[in-house]
Amino acid sequence: MPYMDGYEFAAALKGDPATRHIPIIFLTTDETVEENAPKLGAAGYLKKPVMANRLLELVSLVAKSLT
């Protein structure tokens, strides 16, 4: 991302009342994601390389939690 990293984007998204309800799933190589993603209110994370079936499972799980 050219202007901010994913953590900065997540903080901005969650800091805005108009967008804080949007679920975030991190897809990253960052080794600190286990620690940082929950602090930012992420719905989940996957470490790269990401297998498509794992991503679909996580998206489905997050979607179910919204209903």
N, C-alpha and C positions, 0 to 999 in steps of 0.2 A: 504494500500500500504506500503510495507516494508521500502522503502528508502526515500519517500517524501509523503506529503499529496496531495490532489487533486489540491489545489491552487498552490502549488509549481510546480506540473506537468503542469498545465495550463500555468503558467508563462513561463516555459521552452519551451513548445510547441509553444506558441505565440511569444516567443523571437527568435526563429530560422526561418530564411527566408524560409527554405525548408519545414517547417511544419505549418507556421502561418496561412495558408489558411484552415486548417482542423477545421471544426466546433466542438465546445465543448458543451456538455449538462451535467450539474452537476446533479447527483442523490445523495442527501445528507440528513442528519439530522441536519446539521449545521444551526443554526438560523441566521447567518450573510450572508447566501448565497445571499439574495436579494441585499445586498450592495456590496458584493465581486465579484460575478459572472460577472456583467457588467464591472467592472473595469478591469477584465482579458480578456475581449473580448468574453465571453461565448455567444453562440447562444441562450441559455436558461437554465432553471433549473427546477427540480421538487424536492419537499421534500418527503422523505420516510415516510411511505410506499408509493410506487409508484404503481398506477393502470396501468395495461398494456395498456389499451385504451388511457390513457393520454399520456403515453410515445410514443405510435405510432402516436398520433396526433401531438406531438411536433416534432418528427423526420420527419414526413411528411411536416410540416410547414417549418422546417429548410431546408429540401431537395428542396422544391419549391423555397425558397429564393436564392438558389445557381444557379438556371437555368435562 
